[in-house]
Amino acid sequence: MNHFVVVGILSLVAFIGATEAAVKAPFPIQALAKGSDGFEPKVWKEVPAIPCDGEKGFTSATRLMYDAEAFYIRTDITDDVQRFFGEKGRRLADLYLFDSIEFWFGRNQFSIGWTGQELVGFDYLGAKPLEGVKGVVTSTDKGYTLIARIPWKSLGVEPKAGALQQFSLWFNDVDGEGKAGRQQYRIPAGAEWDLPVSYGAVFFNQDTPVESCSPKLQPLFLPDVETRAFQPINRLYLKPMPGWGDIEVNAKILVGDEVRAEEEIELGAETVTVDLPLPEKPGIETLELYAELQGGRVFGPVTLDYFATSKDLLSTYKSDNIPPADLDAFWDKAVAELAATKLELRDKQLIKSKPGTDLWKATLVGWQGVPIEAYLSIPKAEGKFPVDINVYPASGIDPENVPMSSSTLHLRVSPRGFGTHDAERKPKGSPYVTDDPDPRNFYVLANVLDWMRGLDWAVSEPKADPNRVFLGGGSRGGYLTMMIAAADPRIAVANAAVPCYADLELMARLGYSSAAADAYHALYGGSKERQESMRKVWGYFDAANVAHRIKCPIVIEAGMTDKICPAPGIVDAYNRIPIEEKYLFLNPEQGHTGTRNGGAIRNMLKARAGMPEENSSQSESP
């Protein structure tokens, strides 16, 4: 029997910041007069400033200008302590740990800082130096003035006159050592990291008089799209912001480059609700909004990706994702290679004991001969006991956190690079973002096989019952749970709470921060060639693509308002699992967290397999 459980409404919510300022015009990036030198102080005299008052005496006034070739930024900062990026051997990616300026155009994040001799910058999405940065820093009585020129080519932004750009400005003020002394000031104040919908915006000024422009970064309107699981509906809410008067909004629904529908919306003082037309099948669509203000000026587009439901309910939804033709052969070969590596218990030692249980630590020889660390608690009583595995993402395991039970073996693994052995193999940055075009070199593969090698040890113990193996985890641990269950037929019961990386493209476009930021950087970071290469690599590791290999009873949980791991991708993966004994819980009120109902069904399945119940959720924060 297929147990598809849905409670309440699936709501995928997004907000997009536009701009607000004086009625005549929002905050602009002023056009630099032809022939002007952007480094001359007199050029900036009439440009309105964006103010920022922070703590500990920090203040700033920032002005923006542009021409066809470059973006100019000037910041006058009051700051009694300055710690610049001037030490040799530092990584440019660490600019944010020093006094520096970050700015965002959409989901593209950039940082600029002073070395003492020159201005340097970093492109976080491209993971490379920001090319062509030129600038000057001048000391003042109470701080310093920074003026920078950055080519548009390096920013990937087209300075089209009259166009609107999502924009956020952050200041890092470091008065102490390292992160502990870092203060961060944001404009707009409510902007969230890697969440463009929380940003303000600017437009490229063309003919609006400078004196009519206000230095405020606030929303023009707030769009909110709601979709539902049972009731096929896609509803747009447009909330006007004060100070603009009547606005006419043109809304276009795009599928790829094709316009599927178009709507004209009059926006006054009250929130407007519009039911968008249903597509033929559910999937990602783009809402493109243009706003016509008094005087005929048009701002936009402001774009929003959302998941559109159709008359076909989510219980039947599958994306257009097609797994690589050799996916099964790829995984079968890797698993066979692991099996061909003899299990070795190096440095096995008893590290903790209490009444009823012993905790052991061992070094295991993993895939390709790499040593890994694992911990196994074993009941002292005679008999055969189930094995419980709570999967953590790539990280070291604290032995103090390994459960010790008199009725269950508990296995925990520190994968390669995260224990005390072979620590130089620890991935740089996120283990889930790679530039290597060979999927066999992707850390996820090694991570999955390391946990399988840990299970080899667990079931080799005389007191382990190899037919009663429970596997569970949340977030990235939920993702690894699905990947391991897809690769290892020894799993008897699995629970994947809010798993990541299910339909990576959907997660990258609809989710924000943490694992979703990794997905976005993986698919949209760097050159077009790199993006294409990474899409091929991720084809072998997308949870939706491997779901057809899962053969054990499984509980999957999704948060209906999850902005890290959006629910539709998890539903897609669930619908691809071929077995009958599967359970899906969509939590109507929560985002990135597991559900009580999921725990109840998990315990039911564990009890059926002869395993003890437990009270705590398997979910974890990303």
N, C-alpha and C positions, 0 to 999 in steps of 0.2 A: 504494500500500500504506500502511495506517495503522500507524505504528510507535509502539505504546504500550509503553514500557519501564518496568518497575517492579522495583526491587531491594529486598528486605528488607521491613520492616514500617513502615507509616505510623503513627507514634505522635504523637498530639496530647496533650500532657501539661499538666495544670494542677493547681495546689495552691491550697487555700483556707485562710487562717489563721482559726482560730476563737479560743478563749481558753483559758488555763490559769491557775490560781491555787491557792488553798487548795482542798481537796476539797469544802468546803461550797459555794463560790461562786467564779466567775471575777471578774475585775476589773469593777466596775460604774461606771456613771455614777449617782451618788447622787441620789435625789429630794430636791429642796429643800423644806423644811418650809413648809407653807402660811403665808403672811404674812411669811416671812423675806425679808430684803434680801440678795441674792447678793453685794453689794459689802462687806458687813460682815465683817471678819476672823474674828470669833467663829463665824460660820456654817461656816467651813471647818475648824474645829479638829479634829474627829473624822474628817474625810474622808481615807482612805488616799491617799498620794501615789505617783505613778509616778516613780521616780528615774532620772536620767541623768547619768553622769559622762563628760565629754568631755576634750579636750586643752586645754593652755594655761590651766588653771585654771577652765575652764567647767564648771559643774554646774547642774542644774535639778531641781526637784521640782514635779510637775504634778498638779493635782487637777481632777476633772470633776464637775459637778452639772447638774441639769436640773429644769425644771418644764414645765407644759403649753405654755408660750409660747416658752421660750428655752433655749438651751444656754449653760452657764457654764463658763469655763475660768480657772483660777488657776495661774500659774507663778511660783515663787520662783527667781530666777536669780542665780548667782554669776558675775560677768564683770568683769574689770578694765578692758576697753575696750568702749565702747558707741557704735555708729554707727547712729543711728536714721534713719528715713525722714522727714526734716524739711525738705528743700530744695524750693523751689518749682519747678514745671515738670516734676517727675518723674512718670512714668507709674505708676499703681497696680500694673500688671502687673510692675513691677520691684521690688516689695516684697522679694522673695527675695534681692535683692542688698544688703540691709541687715539689721541685727539684726531678726529677725522670727520668727514662729511659723507653721508650716504644719500643717494637719491634714486628714485625708482620711476621708470617709465613703464607703466603696466607691470608685468611680472619680470621685467629686466632690472636687476639690482646692480648699482655701481657704487664705488667708494673712491674718494680722493683724499690724499694726505700729504704732509710735508716731511721731507727727510732732513731738512736743515740746509740742503743745497738745491733741491729740485722738488717739483710737484710730481707725484706718482698716483696711479689709479689702478683699480682692479675691476674686472667684469666677472661677477659671481656666476651668472648663468653660463657664460662662455668658459669660465674657469681659466682665465688668461689675463695678462696685463691689459689695462685700458690704453690702447695705442693712441699716440699723437697728443697726449695731454701736455699742455703748456700752462704756466702760471707763475704768479708771484705771491709771496707772503711778506707782509710788512708789519713790523712790530709797532704797537701803539702804547700809550701810557697804561692802559688797562687790559690790553689783550693783543689782538692782531687782526689784520684784514687779509683775506684770501681772495684772489681773483684767478679764475681758471678758464681756459678755452679747451673744449673737447670736440673733436670732429663728429658730426652726425653719423658718418660712416662707421665709427667705432661704437656708437650707441645703438645703431640699428633702427633709428627713428627718422622719419621723413618730415621736415619742417614745413608743412603745407599751411599757408596763411589761412586763418579762420578755423583751422581744424582744432579739435579738442583732444588732449592727451591726459590719461590718468597719471597723476603725479603725487609723489610723497617725498618729504625731505626729513632726514634724520641727522641729529648731531650726536657724536660720541665725545664725551668729556671725561677724560681719565685723570683723576687726581691721585690715585694710589697705585699699588702694584697690581698688574694683571686685571682680571675681570672684577675683582673685589672692589676696586675703586672706580668702576666705570658707571657714569651717569648717561642716560640716553634721553634725548628730547625729540619729540616727533611733531611734524606738521603734515596733516591735521593731527590733533592730539590723540584721536581715537584710532589712528592707523595701526594695523597689525602686521607683523612680519609676514611677507610673502602672501598677503591677502589684498590684492588690488581693489577688491570691492569696498575696502575700508579707506581707500585713499581719497584725497581731493583731486582736482584736475586743473590744468592750465590750458589756455588756447594760444595759438600763435597769432599775435596781434598784426593787423594789417593797416587799418585806418581809424581805429577807435582812439580818440584823444587820450593822452597819457593821464591827464588830470581826472578823467572820469573812471579810471580803473582803480579798484580797491584791492589792497594786498591781503585778501582773505582766501583761504582754501576751505570751502565748505560745499556740501552737496547742492546740486540744482534740484534733483528729485531722487527718490529712492525706489528703484524697481525691485520687486519681489515676485518670483515665480513659484507657484505651488503646484505640485503634481500629486496624484493619488494612486494608490495601488488597486483598490477595488473599483472605485468610481472613475471611469476614464475622463479626466479633466485636467487641463493645463490652464491655470488661472494667473493672470498678470495683475499685480497690485502696483499702482503708481502713486507714491506719496509725495505731494509737492512740499517744497521747503519755503519758508517765508522770505519775502523780499523780492520776489520775481514777478508777481502778478499772474495774469493768464498766460499759459504756455500751450502751444500746439505741438503735440508729439507724434511723430511718424514712426510706427513700429513695423519692422520687417522681420519675418521669420525665414531664416536661411537654412537650407540643407546643402552643405558644401558651398558652392558659389551661386546656387539657384535660389530664387525667391519663391517660397512656397505660399506665403500669404502676406498681406499688408493691411495695416489698420491705421486710421487717423484718430487721435485721441485728444480731446480738449481737457486740459488740466488747469483747474482753478484752485480753490482754497482747500478742497476736500480730496481725500484719497479716492482714486478711480479704480474700479475693478472691471477687468475685461477677460472674458473667456476666450482663449485662443483656439483656433480650429484644430481638431485632432488630426494627426498624421495617419497614414495607412498602417504603420507599424511603429512600435516604440523605439526610441533611440535619441541620440544627442542632436539637438538643434541649436541654432544661434539666434538670439534675439538682438536685432540691431536697431538702436533708438537714435532718432534725430529730434532735436528740440528747436522750434522756431519761436524766438522771443519777440518782444515789442521792437518794432523797427525793422523786422524782417531778417535779423541775423539768425543763421542756422548753426547750431552746435552739434557735433557728432562726427562719426558715429560713436555711441557708447554701446559696447557689445557685451552680451551675457550668454555664456553657454549654459544650457539646462537640459535635463532629461525629460523628454516629452512622452507621456503615455498615450495609448491609442485604445481602440475597442478591444484589441488583443491585450488581455491582462498580463501582469508581470509573471503570473504562474506559468506562462508559455514563452516568456521573453528569452531570446538569445540574440546576442550581438552578431555582427557580421565577421567577427574574428575567426580566422581559419588557422589552426595550429600548423607549424611547419610539417611538411610531408614526412620528414624523418624524425619527428618528435619521439615517438615510441622507441625507435631504434637508438636514438641518442641516449635516452634514459636507461634503456636496457643494457647498453654497452657500459655505461658508467657504473651501474649497480653490479654488473658482472665483474668489472675490474676490482671493485671493492671486495667482493666475495673471494676473488682470487688472492687477495692479500691476507696472509695468515694473521689471525687474531693473536696479538702479543700483549701480555700484561707486564709492563715494565714498572718497576718501583711501586708495586702494589703494597699498600700499607694501611693498617687500621689507624684511623686518626681520631675517632671519637666512639664512645660506647656509653650506652645508658641501659637501664633495665628493659629487656625485650628487644633491643636493636643495636646493631653495630654499623658504623659508617666507614666505608672504605674509599680510598682514593687510588687511582691507577693512571699511568700513562699508557695510552693505546696507540698503536700504529694505524693511522688513518689512510684514506685514499691517497695514492701516489707516495706512500711511505712517510707522510708528514705526522709527527707526534701530536697528540691532543691529550687533554686532561679530562677525566670523568670521575664522578662521585656516585656511589651506590650504597644505599642503606639497606641492610638485610636483616630480617627478623631472626632472632636467636632460636625460636621454637622450630621443631621439626615439622616438615610438611612442604607442600607446594603452594606458593603464594603468587598473586598477580603482580604485574609490573606497571608502575605509574610513571609516566613521563610528562612533565610540564615543560614545554619547549620555550626557551627564551631566544630572542634574536642574537645576532653575533655579539657576544659579550662574555666576560669571565664570570664564573659562578663562585659565589661566596659559600664555602662549606657550611657556614652557620645557617644558611637559608635552605639547606637540603632537609626535607621532612624525614622524620624517623618514626616508623610505625612498626608495631608488632604483628601486623597482618598484611603488609604490602611492601614490596621492594620499590624504592624510589630512585630513579635515575636522573642525574643532571650532567650536562656536558659543557665544558669550556672549549669551543671550537678552535681550530688552528689560529694562532696569532693572539688569542685572548687569555691563555693560561700563562704559566711561568715558563713553558717550553716554547721555543721557536717564536718568541714574541715579535721578531722582525717581520713575520708574515701578517701582522695586523694590517688590514687594509687602510690606506690613507683616505681620510674623509669618510664618506658613507660607504659601507660595503655593498650598497645596492645601486651605486652609480659607477659605471665602468667606461673606459674608452677602448677596451680590448675587443676587437671584432670576433674573437674566437669564443664561443659560448662555453667551451671546456675550461676557460680561464676565469669565468665569472665566479665570484666568491660564493654566490648562492648555491651553486652546485656542490662545492666543497663543504659548505655549511650543512646542507641536507645529508650528505654522505657521512659527515662526522657524527651527526646524531644517530644515523643508522649503525655506525661502528660502535657507538655507545650501547645501542640495543643488542648488538652481537655479544658484548660482554655481559649485559644483564641476563640474557636468556641462557648464557653458558653456565651461570651459577646453578648448582644442584637444587636450590630452593625456589628457583623461578619457574613459573608455569608459562611456557611460551605461547599458550593458547589464550592467555588472559593479559593482553597488553593494552593499556589505555594511553592515549596520546591527546594532549590538549594544550592550548595556548591562546593568547589574545593579541590583536594588532599584528605586528610582524611575527609574533609567535603563532598567531592564528594562521598566517600565511604559511609559515614553515610547517605547521600541522598538516595543512592541505597538501603541501609538496611532499612531505614524508609519507603520508597516507597514500599518495599517488604512486610512490616509488617502492614502498615496502609492504608486501602482502601479510606480514606478521601482525599488523595492527588490528586489534579486535574491535575497538570502539574509539571514535575520535570526536573532539569538540573544538571547532574553530570559531572563536569569538571575534567579530569585526575584523576579518582577515584583510590584509593589505594586498595590493597588486593583483586584484581580480579585474580584468580588463584594464590594462595599464593606461591605454589611451583615454578611457572614460575617467579614470582616477586622476590623470594629469590635468584634464580640462575642467573637471567639476570640483576636485578636492583642493584643499589649501593646507600648507604647513606640514612639517614633519615628513612622514612617509610620502604624502602627496607631493611635497616639494621635491623629493627624490625622483618621483615619477616624472614630474615636469622637467627637471634638469636632465633626466635620462633621455627623454624623447625630444626635447626642444632646445637643449643646450648645445653650444658649439656650432660647427659648420653643418651645412645640409648633408654632406657626406657622412659626418659623424652621426647625425640624427637617423639617417637611413640605416647605418650599420647597427645602431643600438636597437632599433625596432626589430631587426632580424635576431639579434642576440636575445632580447626579451621574449621573443616568440616561444622560446623553450622554457621560460620561467614564469609565464603568466598563469595565475591560478585557474583562470577560466579555460586555458588551453590544455592543462593537465587534468582537469576535473574528471574526464571520462575514464581515467585510470583508477579512480577511487572505488574500492570494492567493499569497504567495511561500513557498518552502520555509523552515521555521522550526524552531529548536531552543528548547525551553522547559525550564527547570530549576526544581525546587522542592525545598526542604528539608523533610524529613519531620517535624522537630521545630521548625520555624520558628514563633516566637511573634510575629513582625512581619507576615509575609505567609503566613498559613496555607495549607498545600498544597491543601485541597479547592477553594478559590476558583480557584487556578491550574489545577487539573485541569478545573474547570468551563469556564474560558476555552478551554483546549486542546481540549476535546471539541466546542466550538462552531466551531472553525476548519474550513472546508469542504474544504480541499485534502487530498490523499493524502500528500504529502511533508512530514510533520510528525513531530517526535520529542519525547517527553516523558521527562525523567529525574527520578525521585523519589529523592532522596538519603537513605538510611536512617539515617545516622549524624550528619548535619549539620543545622543549622538555616538561618540566613539567609546562605547562601553557595552558590556555584555548584559544579559537579562536574567531575571530570576527564573522565568519559565525555562530558559535554556538550561540553567543549572538543574532544574527539576527533571527535565527529560534526560540530561546527561546522567544523572544518578539512576534513573530508571534503566537506561541502557547498561550502566555499569553493574547494577544489581542483577540484571538478566545474565550478564557474563560472569557472575560470581565474584564481583569486585566490591569492596566496601564503598559506601557513599561518603561524600564529603560536603562540607557546608560552604567553603569558600569558592568564589567564582574563579574560573581559569583566565579571566580577562586581565590584561595588563595595559598600562599606558604605553604609547609608542616611544 
